[in-house]
């Protein structure tokens, strides 16, 4: 399946938001227009009811006189019904079977008229004349009479009450025009962003290549120099040869660590298939690291303090979680300094486990703190190489934390040392 370009993603997202907004507006406007037209039709019938009511104040309520008024004030197909407040029909110009007509008090328009003076109902079937009508009822003030007028809800009525399609067509054309503008704009924006990303990626890759080249060239050159010296001096004293071999061995270990770290970062950068996320106990991972590094802590003159729950259950890639804590521990072992204490604390916070990894060692200069997660960054390059550091450990930590849906930040610890605060999704 083809992956959408950045400009396409931007275009589809903006169009979806725009269509949702425009569709909601059109639905609202269409409903508002239908309501307005119903209100106009109702007002027209209400006016007729009021005029007839005023006429009834001057003439007796007699069939013949009312029929004369309706004929002289004719509206095509109009049905007029006069009722008393009990809901009984006193007059109807479409039927004369008054005794058999039902009580009308519970009809919607009559009920509203009794409550508020006016009422209407749309598209209701009349059992009396077997037609659908639009009804409008008016309670005549200071009388016990309700006048109800009605027009047939036939094929013409829905077309009268429906929304004006001219507006809808205009809105549709406007939407199409705006979508085309959005397409052009998103394409230009996407192309611009893509060019900036490609430039940034090119610069990053160039810098990364230069850093890797430098980091690999140094140990390789030193190993080669030691081996050439040993090879060209067969009579070299045994003590000197052993010292050169040990130095070459240490450099090869550093080179191996560098390659392993680069492979780990490459896997995460390229989203290469890694270990499956499984149920694991982070507390067990931390305690196993504490056991593994017990002798190293003793030799470095440091101590490790754990303040963590008995069990820290989550879903994750065990090797990546291990690399988070092992790299942080190794970092403290190498740079915290003799006499320092390292603390690891953990607490549950909703869907996340929050960790604080801190020490009271010598710390780093304030200006170096924002750069600690950068690849190949070293505060003291000479000392780092002596300790076998690759400058990639904290970059691996950051990537592994983000792989598990978390974030990490580092700050100066009080009164000295460093403090790393990060969270991992409990999943």
PyMOL commands that set and color helices and strands:
alter all, ss='L'
color gray80, all
select helices_A, chain A and resi 6-56+63-72+98-100+108-116+155-161+165-232+238-269+282-292+294-300+318-335+366-371+381-386+393-403
alter helices_A, ss='H'
color red, helices_A
select strands_A, chain A and resi 79-84+89-92+118-126+131-139+145-152+278-281+303-307+313-316+341-349+352-359+408-412+418-425
alter strands_A, ss='S'
color yellow, strands_A
deselect
rebuild
show_as cartoon
